Amino acid sequence: MDYKRIYVKRDKYLCTESKRLLRDFKDYLGIKGLEYIRVVNIYDLINVDEEEKDLIVNKILKESQLFIISDEPPIGDGELGFRVEPLKGQFNQREDSMNFLVKNFLLDEDKEVLHSKLIILNRISQEDLDRIKSYYINPIEAREVPLESFTYIREEEEVEDVEVIEGFMNFDEDRMLVFKEKYGIGMDMDDLLHCQNYFKGIGRDPYIVEIKLLDTYWSDHCRHTTFMTEITDIEIEKGKYREIFEDSINEYLASRKYVYEDRDRALSLMDLATINMKEIQKKGLLDDKEVSEEVNAASIEIDVDIDGRMEKWLLMFKNETHNHPTEMEPFGGAATCLGGAIRDPLSGRSYVYQGMRLTGSADPRQDFDDTLEGKLPQRKITQEAMEGFSSYGNQIGAATGYVREIYDDGFVAKRMECGALVAAAPKDWVYRGQASPGDVIVLVGGRTGRDGLGGAVGSSREHTEESLHTSSAEVQKGNPPLERKIVRLFRKKEVSRMIKICNDFGAGGVSVAIGELADGVKVDLDKVALKYPGMNATEIALSESQERMAVVIDARDLDRFMEEAVKEDLEASVVARVTEEKRLIMTWRGKEIVNIERSFLDTNGIRKKTEAKISQPEEVGYLDKVTLDLDDIKKAFIDNMKDLNIGSQKGLAMNFDSTVGGGTVLMPYGGRYCLSPSEGMVAKIPVLDGQTKTCSIMTYGYEPKLSKWSPFHGGYYAVIESLAKVVALGGDFRKVRLSLQEYFERLGQDKSRWGKPLAALLGAFLVEKELDIPSIGGKDSMSGSFEDIDVPPTLISFAVTADQVDNIVSNDFKKAGSQVVLAALDMDDKGLIDLDQLKANYSRIKELVDRGLILAAQSVKHGGIARTVSEMAFGNMIGFRFESLDRKRLFKPLFGSIVLELPGDCDIDKELAGINYELLGRTMDVRSIELEGEVIDLQDLLKAWESPLEDVFPVKDCSMDRDSYEALDGYKTIQVNLGTKPRVLIPIFTGSHGEYTLARSFERAGGQVEDLVFNTLTREKIQESYRELAKRISQAQIVAFPDGAILGNEPEAGGKLLRLVLNNPLVKEAIEEHLHHKDGLILGIGSGFQGLIKSGLIDFGRINPSEVRTIITDNLADGFVSSLVDVKVSNNMSPWMSGMEKGHIYTVPLATYEGRIVLPQASNIIRDQIATEFMGPNITGSELRIDSLTCRTGRVFGCLTGIDRMDEGLYKNVELKGVHNIFESGIKYFQ
């Protein structure tokens, strides 16, 4: 095989990946003799000659002074190195992006690129080298290969027929066990014998694909087998809490009697989880729940105000875990946790706009040597999972509004990776139909590969020592820029209304996604688009490759639907048809390989039966214990804030894009100093046209220490905690709808284990029933075991509602002299609260919120009042003096109680009359907390609070040695071009996600906006897109390139696709005419700015990529960073800056992985081209604190910050220092 190999490394001063690895290897692994690390990317170019190789290097890889490219391995004498490549079938975004550019933009389809990595380091001992390899190489996704090896294997078409399991009908139990082990079948013997009886009945042996399909279809992941198991007997252990357990069961049985009357229904965990919803619905108290047979996500109807008029919208919410995949391969598992969660409401035709990430981990500070055999180190899991979830969220354009990691030793058994999110759509945009014979089923989106094979079955299995070496195909790989295209397609009313039913391709792939759409379906596997040849029928049917949707549409709408898919640069193909006969049939190469009756599929296997035993908690448990030394109250106060589950996670939160989409109402950390952690996430409903003040609220409740003591109390207070947080944010608890997430150990046949989820759900049910607040959604995962270690009993309550932005309250103390009260809930000797008292408290608080009397509010949770007051004080560094104090109660987890800040002159006796409250004290303008004569400096308390995780998730603040820049000043005079209402063109590329906010900004400034999707489906489409882009540029006054993660900011760095497109002769000529003959303007934000720099538009004011000297690269601290930043206008000579005075300061979001501007000595940039610079922390490490640059005429402007993410009512819990008018200035230039 003819190939050329090239090696690409970054300049040693600009390679932040090398610096991070060096830090990890030295500090975490303890390799003290390690002096340096170099990371080299290896590209094998297949079927490429020397001239073509040079073309690839010069057009794609080469960037002056950023990359060093060579034909020989850059290993010096005395150095060591090892090479790592992805396993076969693993999605590699860098390799994929490289192939995309080479095959579609430079050369031909027969060219191919393989990517691997070379790690070079100074000579160390073999023991230390092996230690590094064991940490760096995860065997589930990658392997070490010899440096000189070439491992390309061209996939050929599968030639073997699908295997028939000869003799299956007559297997005895021993042969059936052998079969089960040989083929890795997850179902138990009862289900296998059930299958055997079915195939005996129809008189044939099954194909292996049929057994694998049934194994997936009936897996716990797909069919909630554990939750559907019938509980035939419940035993309650004698003791103090027996009475409340019995009362709860009696309440449950009474609800069943009311709902089912005399109908027979199995008692199960699923029934218990859903019975309250059914009861409330039967009472007629659930009018807001969307009624539909299509279940994609929990969905309620809400009223949304848009420019003063009310519209009916659907507010959807969904939670999901990806525990097993994330434990195995943290980056991919966590990324597809979010991707999978997004696709559920997306398949419901709603727009996902904000997500919450809630994770469970063992202590990430654990020594590497303490890692359990068969496990990845906890630090590696938690950091790489963070990167995966963050990467997916930013690339697809969904804000991560809230992040919290929960620590418990039990999570060493298996990590918890939980994503929850909200989505919305106008109600009349969503059509809920039914599949009819003759309807077509279209697969739209990504192609099918081997990633994710067996994921549904694998995620239902117990984790063992061998899992890391045997589960590589089970972890899906995400491609978020592709899913973003589906987001855009489904956000079109005309497309959404065509879809009768939709299902996403999650667990089970084609077999489940399409198999669930109708009772009768015939699937042609030959029509399923593949990533590569060589896949067999079983792989095609079961692959869980991501970013795919199956939609049922009327055959008469097919042509229109396909046209719309092409417009959004999406592949789509008809792969199945709805049939009259109620069977799931699949064909491959003209032969039927699956033919199963719907009635058999829907049995979901043999219903399991079990017994449960609810055990007694300890007499004195978590709710009563205080382990701190109360004799030294000052020390106790500080030690409390050092608790790993209390300590600051701001460094973690900064790794997630919290502002993308421009709808975030509360930042994750609030106050002037951004230090008060928010109670939940709040975002404006994402209306496309007009202005709204309607927002969604989402919170969670869960405490592992409480749940380990008593699962019943854990479930009970999970619901109460989630409601208390909603109330603290200004929401109305009476309008809340819940979704539950259960995560428990492998239950087996141990009735005491079964008693844990049963007790937890009973606790949650008791609160739901008393308050008439239903859980209308949920997800369960029942495989949290590793050998003899189990995860803590976990029931998470997610609470969702809608309210008005004006009513939202943050938790940071607002001013000195305020009264601070505790709205308390009394707890009885059984650890339960008076729910009537809760209703009274929460109703009164909502009244005061709506009247504007609540300045700040925060619920009390683990860490007690002491934690609550401290976190409220941090945001604005406002002190507090306790006036009443019960030392023991100070640190108790008073779940459901809320601390309120009210004005100093408020008559609290009058305003809080009739509810249970007490005055805790007053805020003060001294930065300390005073209690019982002790003074605790807020700075000391803050230091203690920030210490637990400061090494794992450091807060990013980079400084540069070079603070000034000397260059020739000079600026071309701006000629104002008067004209009519300007036209703004927004080109959209694979990975763009800022087009909606950019269009909103220009439209509100007075521009006439149109967009253009650059189509890359074929080479012909690319040429058409070049012509159309050039034409549209010639018609526009402003060309604006939105933010995003174009091609995932690959290969090597962002901006590569834009550089290629802008350098096309047609586009280049159009840009030249636009700027230099029509006095047009160009703007680029984030990744759009990258394209402007790398094309030469910033350095020269024209397309000249080969001479560019300005560098934009990874943040100095390495990794993604998201925050609000203050920016100062350095120069206002550009048309874009003409509406602001020099020195003007404004606050704006920043969210980027590549936000570091470097100006080499040979740079063409002059001082006057720096338009704005960062004030305060320089979190990207950008030289001269550069935020934005212009070309020398000022007509081309690019910035790192999300200037388009500003809107009314956003970021209410932080200090906004000013506003910019960049869009207004650009529009005004033409008026």
DRENSE-602503 format. One record per residue (C-alpha): z, x, y. Coordinates in pm, whole numbers, plus 50000, padded with zeros to 5 digits. Each point is the difference from the previous one (the first is absolute). Layout:
<pts>
ZXY
...
</pts>
This chain:
<pts>
500005000050000
498905014450335
502734999250263
501215018250310
503685005150072
501535002950343
503595006050111
501404984050313
503325008950157
501534993050338
500965026050251
503535010649905
501394987650332
498434965849951
500764993249632
503054978050009
499674992249628
500615036649920
503055000650225
501434968949836
499505013649649
501585033050099
503014981450132
500284978849685
499595029349762
502465022250183
502664975350103
499854973649727
498905020749700
501935030550115
497105024749974
501505024850245
497425027249943
497174977750113
498535011650330
496874979050050
497814972849851
496314994050054
498274967849896
496305003149925
497704970849924
497305007449744
496724981050000
497545002749714
496594988650124
497904988549705
496165000449997
500055016250343
497925030450102
501005026150255
498334982550292
501664967049912
503355017249963
499685013950352
499104965450126
503184985449847
502135027750144
498554997750350
499694962350029
503214989149825
502545027549944
499585024950278
502254996250303
500285029750231
503355018149976
501564973049780
498555008349657
499175032949833
497254995349742
499015025249733
498085003149673
502675020949831
503624991049918
502115012950290
502655016149779
501065034650107
501425028449796
503564993249896
499664962450049
500404972349746
498184967149982
499634968949791
497374972950015
500574962949957
497494971849949
500404962249960
499854985549652
496854982449892
499744965350154
502555006450275
498784989350342
499885029550239
499444988150357
498925034450122
497465003749720
498824964250046
499465004550374
498185032649945
497664984149747
499454970450231
498815022650283
497945023449783
498204972949803
499444975050281
499645020550317
498745034749900
498435002949657
499274978449696
501824979149741
499605026849732
502245023850195
503694999749919
503135016550131
503195007849808
503235008550178
503005020149884
502785020050169
501015036249986
503565009750092
500365036650099
503355017050041
501505034550014
501035016149672
503154984949853
501504999349652
498334980149723
503134978749978
499764991050368
496264993249970
500614976749704
502704982750202
497574993950286
497344986849766
502394976149829
500904985650340
496534999650154
497904987349707
500634964449888
498454997849651
499244963150040
497425006750272
498995036749987
499795030749783
499815037550043
496615015649925
498885036449997
498825012450336
496445007649885
499534969749775
497434973050065
501034967349839
497274975850101
499014975549728
497174976450077
500884965149887
497484984349767
499554963449925
502314987349726
497974996149682
502604987849752
500484963049939
503334983850065
502265004649700
500824970649780
503505002149847
498904996549642
502494981849779
502224988950291
500184964549866
501665012849684
502235028050133
503464999449849
502955009150225
499855037249918
496295002650079
500544979850316
502675025050113
497625028949935
497314982350201
502444993050284
501015036650025
496495013949959
498534979450284
503064999950229
500414962349991
502884988050216
500534964849859
502634995149733
499394991149637
500494962850059
497134999750248
497815021649776
500554976249711
499244971250239
496665017150073
499425005549630
500494963049929
497584990950277
497235022449870
500674988249645
499524964850128
496595007750147
499045021149699
499285034550143
501585033450082
500415007550370
498345026450208
502485025950130
499214988650353
501284965249912
503355013049879
500305023150302
499114970950227
502674977749846
502495028650019
499375002050373
499794962650059
503374994149834
501755030550138
503264996050186
498235011950314
497314972949987
501804970949838
503685006350081
500804999249629
503635009750049
500544974850278
498404972649789
502185007349695
502024969649900
503755004950032
501534979949718
503685007150064
502105012950290
503385015849935
502415007050287
502655026149951
503554988750085
501525012650322
500554994950370
496404990750083
499224977849704
500514968150201
497415008550266
497505010049730
500534966949819
499754980150323
496725017350085
498544992349658
501044963650035
498304998650340
496885014549842
500084974649716
500444971950253
496935012250187
498015001149676
501084964249926
498874988650345
496665018249986
498974994549637
501904967749934
499574994649625
497115024549953
500725029449773
499755034050169
501075033749866
502905016250181
498835034150119
500385025350277
496734987450148
501274964450002
503235010750169
498055019850261
497794970150089
502174969449942
501364998050354
496494999950146
499064971649766
503134980650094
499475003750373
496354990949959
500934968649809
502464990950278
497165002350252
501565029350186
497205025149943
497204986250214
498965034250130
499095014949661
496265001749944
499064978649703
497355016949787
499275008249637
498755033750121
503105022050001
499325032650179
503205003850199
502774978450143
498434979450278
501444977450269
498454981150289
501135009750350
499114990150355
498505028250206
499644997650377
496755014850129
499504999450374
502274969650024
498474979349721
501424996549648
498085008449683
500944996249635
500115033249820
500935011849653
502705026449991
499955017749665
502435025349860
500155020349685
502195026049834
499085023049715
501325030649823
498145029849858
502945016649833
498475015149689
496845013850165
502005015150288
502455016249761
497045015749819
497735009050292
501854993950327
497155001750252
497564977949812
502664976349871
501504993550343
496584997550166
498804973649759
503344981950025
498994991750354
496334995749913
500834975849720
502434980450214
497394997150276
497344986749766
502074969749897
500134982950343
496605015250079
498594981549700
501544969250162
497675007450296
502785010250237
500225030950218
502825024049909
501525014150318
503475013749920
501785014349699
503515009449896
500815028449764
503234998849803
500615027249743
502705010949759
500605036349913
502605022949856
501335025950244
496965019150133
502265029550085
500485005949627
499405036049892
496705006849830
501845013849696
501794966849955
496734981449941
500094980649673
497635010649725
496894978450015
500544991950368
498605011950328
502565013250250
501494972250213
499045018450320
496385002749890
499864963349901
501504987250323
497945022450231
496664994949827
500584962649964
500694998950373
496695017550065
498094976549769
501284967650151
499635013950352
496455011849937
498854966649862
501604979950280
498505020950276
496565002049841
499704962749943
501494991450338
503154980849898
503115008750200
503115010149808
502614982050203
503115008749803
500915028149759
503205005349808
500815021449697
503054990249795
501815026349797
501774995349670
500375022849698
498574972449781
496595003350163
499565033149819
499114977649703
496974987650190
499224999450369
499694967250185
496894998450217
499904966050165
497614987750264
500224966950183
497674987250267
498904971550220
496504986650058
498534971350195
496844979850054
499024968050180
500544971849754
496544985650047
498435033649911
501354998049645
498294977849745
501794993249672
497494988049745
499654997449625
497595018549776
497244978249861
497505007349724
497045018050154
502045017750265
499465037450022
502675026949999
499285029450226
501695033649972
500225014550350
501345034150102
500605031449802
498385012349685
501805001449667
501385032349857
502575011249746
502925001250242
502704974849926
499064994649635
502984984949824
502014997150319
501224964749936
501255008449653
501285034050111
502024985950287
501724976749756
501085028349774
503215019750003
499645034850150
500515028749754
499855037950013
496384999149880
498804976350272
498995027550241
497655014449740
498574967949854
499584975450288
497375016350220
497484971649987
502634973750083
500385009450366
497414984450228
498535019350291
499464983450334
497025001750235
501314981950312
496905004550222
498124979449742
502664972849994
499844998950378
496414988149968
501164970749787
502624992450265
497234997450261
497794978749773
502764975149923
500994997750366
496744982250076
500394962450008
496544993749859
500755022549700
503504987149939
498764964149992
497435008649731
502635012249754
501334973749761
502425022449814
500675037250018
501925024649785
500675036650061
499495026749736
503525010749922
501555002849658
497494993449723
496865005350205
496994978349918
501744983449707
502794985250212
498474998150349
496944981049881
501594984549694
502504980950216
497444984850237
498854971549778
500644985349656
496495009049892
498515033450103
497175021449867
500105036050120
497115024649978
501635034549995
496605016450050
499994985650354
503275017050095
499225029550228
501465032549865
501205031650172
498325021049732
498124995349672
501645003449663
502554971950020
500334978149694
500484962549998
503785001649955
500335022950301
497804977850215
501884968649901
503485014150055
499695026150275
502314993250292
497885018550252
501114988850341
498314984150301
498084973149812
499964962250038
498624972549779
498904969050190
498774966649877
497314984950216
497484972349971
496695014149881
498364984950309
502125022750220
499205031749808
497275013950225
502064994750316
503065015949844
498055030349881
498475004550345
503454999950161
501275025449747
497115023350081
500724996350373
503485013849933
498615029249796
501314985649673
498474999749656
500014966049832
498554987549673
500084968449791
501925009549685
500964966249854
499374962950003
502274970349958
499234981249679
500694965449865
501455013749677
503635010750042
499685035349871
500175035350133
496815016749886
498935035550078
496695016049913
499005036550000
496505012049928
499014964949904
502754996149739
503064977850015
503085022349976
502594974950121
500094963249910
503474984650028
500974964050054
501794992650326
502674980549816
500895031249800
499995022650304
502314976250180
502625001049727
500985033650152
501055010449653
503014987549813
502724987550236
502985022949954
503544987849962
503285016950079
503654995150081
501835011950310
503535010350075
501385002350354
502645027250009
503025001050227
500005023650299
503035022150056
502954981950159
499895021950312
496415007950081
497585011650263
500824972550252
503675010550016
499915037649947
500085024450291
499765035949882
500405016550342
503265016150115
501304974050244
502895021950115
497545020650206
497944972750165
497795024050195
499065019549687
499474967649807
497684987250272
497895031649990
500015002949619
498844964049977
496875008650197
499285029449766
499584976549704
496545005849850
499264962750014
501094997550363
498555031950147
497024999450232
496534996649847
498115004250325
498285031149863
498754978949710
498894971350224
497975023150224
497665006749707
498694964150005
497594984350246
502134972850154
497654990250283
496494997549852
498524965950073
501774997750334
502404972149904
503365016649938
502804982850192
502885022649893
499705036949925
501875012449689
502525017950223
500854985650340
501715007350327
499185025350267
500595028049748
498384981649707
503105003349784
501144964649915
498434989949664
498474965250018
501244971849781
496554991849871
496404998350112
498454977250260
496334997350097
497794976650198
497694977549802
496615017950000
497844976050198
496475012450065
499334981350323
502604992650263
503675008350050
502924988249789
503785002550012
500494988449641
501335026949770
501135004449641
503355013849888
500685016549665
503315014449877
501555009849668
503394998849831
501225022449716
502945023349938
500025019949673
503735007849999
500794963050024
497454990949732
501345026349761
503494985650036
498804964149965
496344989949966
501054964450092
501475011050333
497055023350047
497554970949985
502284977450204
500365024650287
496395012049982
498954965650124
502804998450258
499255035050132
496314992250041
500874968150192
502575017750219
497385025550104
497564972450095
502694984050216
500865033650158
496315004250092
500014966250174
498514978849723
501054966049868
501485002849650
499204963449930
496265007450013
500145030249770
498055001649676
500945025749738
498275021949745
502035018249736
499395033449832
501815007049675
500215034549843
502205004649695
500415021949697
498114994449678
501824970049854
499055000949633
502174976749795
503305009950162
501504967750134
502255019050242
496915015650156
498404965650027
503114988550179
499335022850296
496774984450135
501344965949904
503155005550207
498045014450294
497664970250010
502934976049973
501605016350303
496784997150200
499474964249881
503454989450115
499285010350360
496494985949998
501174966249873
502904996650243
497825009150299
496794982449885
498105032550047
497515005249717
498515030749843
496274992649987
498805033749873
501125029549797
499285027749755
501935014949712
500035034049832
502145003449691
499425035549876
502445021050203
501295022049718
499675036549903
501565010149672
503614987950048
499884997350382
499374967050179
499144990750357
502704981050190
499664962149968
497614991250280
499274966950162
498475003850344
499744969850226
497145001050251
500404974650280
497024988850211
499644976650294
498114995850327
501364998650354
499095008650359
499845035650134
502214989850293
502824991649758
500015033149815
503195020350036
500445036749920
503225016649888
500475027450261
502834994650250
498364991750334
502595008450264
503575010450070
502654973450054
498644975649742
502264980549769
499485007449631
501104973949749
499954995949626
498674966849874
501915002249675
499764982849664
503204996149803
499965011549637
502114984249724
501775017649714
496874996749784
497895018750252
498104969650126
499664987150355
500154965650154
496334990550031
500834971550239
501545026250227
496795020349967
497944970050111
502214994750304
499995036750101
496285005249956
499064967350174
502125009050304
498605035250016
496464986050003
500914976950288
501375029550200
496925021049917
497644973450131
502074997950319
499795037750049
503755006649963
499805023749704
499235034850129
500145017649662
500884990649643
500385017149666
501224987849663
502895017049823
499105016649673
500985030449791
502085021950232
501614970550172
500664993650368
500335037450059
496405005849896
498744969750191
501615009650331
498875036249965
496364991049936
500014975450289
501415027250228
497515027349904
496854983850142
501005002950365
503025022949946
502304973150139
503645004549902
502424974649860
503744993850018
501694980149723
502574975150126
501044987149659
499875019249678
500814995049633
499525034649849
499144988549650
497774971750117
498175024250229
498135015249706
499664969949772
496524986049928
500454966450171
496634986549889
498834970950210
502165008450300
498165009450320
501035021650294
498804985950334
499735014850348
500474974150275
500135004550380
503325011950139
500434968650209
499144976049719
502684974449914
500075007849629
502714974749924
497714973150130
496735013249858
501415007649655
502344970149974
500104985149655
498875030949808
501945028449844
499915030250233
502155027850137
499635023450296
499555035449873
499885017450337
497715009750285
497155023750057
500525028250251
497965025750187
501795029149832
498205014549696
502804995449752
501694975049774
503694994450069
502444985049752
503775002249968
500175028150251
497355020749821
496805009850176
496915006549790
497175016550191
496744981349935
498165033049972
502325011449720
499624966649828
496245001750039
499935034849850
501974987749698
497674970049963
496885021650011
501275026849762
499604985049649
496185000049992
499085024550275
498555025149749
498144974049794
498554979750289
500325021150317
499354983650335
496795015750131
500115017650334
497695029750038
499985024650287
497345025150087
500385034650142
496974996350223
500994977250287
497285007550252
496265003949996
497975020050244
496314992250034
497414994750264
500464966850176
497014979450089
498904964149964
496684983450045
500094972850265
500164965249853
497224976550106
501144963949976
497394977949838
500194964350134
498764972449775
500774967449823
502544992449729
499795030949777
499114998749634
502305019049764
498765011749661
502575007249725
498445017849699
501954994749677
499945025549720
501565002349654
503685003050083
500034986450354
503004977450056
500454998050377
496984978650079
501954967550052
502515014450247
497295019850178
497884968850043
503044980450121
500755026650261
496485000950140
499584962350000
503234995150195
498805026550243
496824979950059
497525016149764
497404983549780
500705014449653
497825002449692
500515020449685
497695016349750
500915008249641
498255032249896
498574991449660
500045026849728
499174980249685
496685018149953
498095028050169
497664973650140
502934981150149
501255032150158
496635005450168
500014964150122
503525005450136
498885031050190
497224980250165
502234970250076
502805021850139
497575018250230
498604966750117
503454985250069
501095031250189
496984996450225
501094964350082
503665007850067
501825013650303
503005011149794
500105013749645
503524999249853
500925016349670
503134983849850
502915016249822
500215000649623
499905023649707
496265004349963
499265010049640
503765004549967
499755029050249
498105019649737
498545023449889
502515026050126
500554982050331
499024969550200
496934995950218
497435012649747
498074967349962
499954993750375
498725035250063
497134994449756
499114966050142
500105011050364
497835030449920
497244978449857
496935004750228
499694963150086
503694995950079
500185033350178
497124990350228
501594966150070
503335016550092
498215024750228
498214971750178
503214979550018
502055027450164
497575019350214
497444974550110
501894967050000
503445013250102
501504982749695
503545005549877
501325009949657
503534995849866
501595011149674
503504992649871
501665018949713
497325006249739
497434989850260
501335028350218
499575023849706
496334990949986
499585006250373
501565034549970
498125010849688
496654987850126
500325020350320
500284970350235
503345011950136
499125037050029
496514995350141
499454963550089
497154999149748
499505002649622
500325036749903
502215002749689
499145035749908
501495014450320
503254980250015
503125020950058
502674973850060
502034993049685
501724968249890
502045004949686
503084989849802
503264994150182
502035031850025
502914985249802
497574989149724
499664964049898
499464967150174
501984991550312
500494966550171
501984993250315
499824987450354
499485028450244
499985004650375
496765013050146
499365014250348
496714998350188
498975036050067
496684992850165
498504967750131
496505011850091
498444983949692
498764964050036
502334991649713
503055012450194
498984989450350
502354970350010
503165021349967
501635025750221
500415035549883
503525003349860
500174963549889
501954996249672
499434973149743
501264993049648
497544995949716
499975001649617
499045031649815
499184999149629
498065028849849
499785026449731
497635021550201
501335000150354
500265036450090
497545012850260
499515037649999
498045018350270
498925034849884
499505026550264
496264994749970
500374962750065
497624983450243
502714976150124
501085003250361
503284987950141
498534969650175
498804986649667
503594993449892
500464963850103
503454992749858
502815019749839
503104991749800
503364997850169
503185006049803
499735009349630
496635014849904
499954984649653
496485011649906
500355035450132
496914995250217
499355030250220
500834994750366
501414966549881
496454986450013
499594963149926
496544994350141
496945019450114
496844991350187
496685017250024
499375018250329
498374970050161
502884978149890
497754973849844
500995009049643
503694993749937
501995004049680
503704996549927
502415003949711
502204970850100
499394963549915
499264987650349
498454968949844
503254990849822
501704987250315
500404962750067
502454975150146
503274995849812
499765031449789
502585027249934
502834979450151
502795022749876
498855031950175
499705010950360
496404998150122
499605022650300
496764986350136
496564986849913
496565015350003
496804983650122
497465021849823
497934970849873
500044982750337
498895032450167
497135004249757
498804964550064
500495002950375
497735030650007
497054976549952
501094972050234
</pts>
